Amino acid sequence: MRIFLVAGEVSGDLLGAELMEEMSRLSGGAAEYFGIGGAKMAAAGQKQMAGLDALAIFGIVDGARSIPRIRRLIRDAAAEARRVGADVLVTIDIPDFAIHLSRALGGGDILRVQYVCPAVWVWRGWRARGFARHNELLLSVLGFDAACFEPHGGEVAFVGHPAVWRARRRVEEVARGEPVAETRARFGIGEGAVPLIFLPGSRRSELRHNLGLMAGALRLLAEGEGDLNLHILSPVRDDFADEVRGVLAGLPWGASVITDEADKWRAFRAAGVALAVSGTVTLELAAALVPMVALYNVSTINYHLNNLFIRGRVRKYGLSLPNLVWEERVVADYLRRPIGEGAIARDLRRLLTDSDHHDRTRAGLEAVSERLVPAGSESPSRRAALEIYRRIKK
């Protein structure tokens, strides 16, 4: 069994490696792997024609300049998949590259699989028809993807969300290994202080647009009525740490900037509330049952482009994934301009002072987590591997 996998980002590299491990178990070690990936996929046994940097594009100008190179890479990848006699093509996320590669390999006997459906429910909905047509299987990590692709004849299998699965496992491991009291002592959290998770984004552009706004909301929170006793826990990238630490130093509460992955999950388990830039991290917080306020502040140009192209689901429920999954505003969510620091501070204050609201939000997040990965179910990577393996064996 020969499987040609293509990932273009670090998150896809992790998904690919996990999928490869499960395919190896199912095949009794008979599967061989080829394609494009990163260090984790290489360690899992992929023979790579190129690494993740082959698909790296930065900005509009670089994107335009990269078109000839990307077209060559599509041709080369299609040729390589045929040369090695691939039984399966698995493209992981990277929708723009994936659709062209799957189209290039059409008409043959290679099973074409898209792992992580493109977000056609946000914008560019016309892509659903192409992905349904040029893939024999679409592996969904969000339960509502099927409604977008099945009307066009696409076969969609919901496998669960890997980020929720991993987050749940990490928090459970922390709970077994360290009491909350020890975690509080580890971070220097004072008696009675409520830990607040502060997540200003994982990309430099997100940090630029959101850090000041989020810090301003916390300053207003500190100036409001009633004394709030908080401790800020901020898991961030190493290269963001100094900047975030400098901003948090101006607040009247203790703060811990965290760059260690294990400490991130300790912080999530101990947290009472969170303020986060929208993204996959909101699902990790949901899995850890941390009520949150989410936001996504963008440039003025991007805001107006969003208004032109963003589709109904996001307009109705907001950008945060917990809201989109549950089809209800489980968390306070801001995707508009101007985003007011005062509104964010009011929503945080409500979570911190209204125990009924906090508990309802926590119950909603538990339901979201359960919908994405039902308790006791197999891992998303295992379910994805089973879906592929069954079709190979038909």
Buried (B, 14 or more C-beta within 10 A) or exposed (E): BBBBBBBBBEBBBBBBBBBBBBBBEBBEEEBBBBBBBBBBBBEBBBEBBBBBEBBEBEEEEEEEEBEEEBEEBBEBBBEBBBEBEBBBBBBBBBBBBBBBBBBBBEEEEBBBBBBBBBBBBBBEBEBBBBBBBBBBBBBBBBBBBBEBBBEEEBBBBBBBBBBBBBBBBBBEEBBEEBEBEEBBEBBEBEEEBBBBBBBBBBEEEBBBBBBBBBBBBBBBBBEBEEEBBBBBBBBBEEEBBEBBBEBBEEBEBBBBBBBEEEBBBBBBBBBBBBBBBBBBBBBBBBBBBBBBBBBBBBEEEBBEEBEEEBBEBBEEBBBBBBBBBBEBBBBBBBBBBEBBBEBBBBBBBBBBEEEEBBEEBBEBBBBBBBBBBEEEEBBBBBBBBBBBBEBBEE
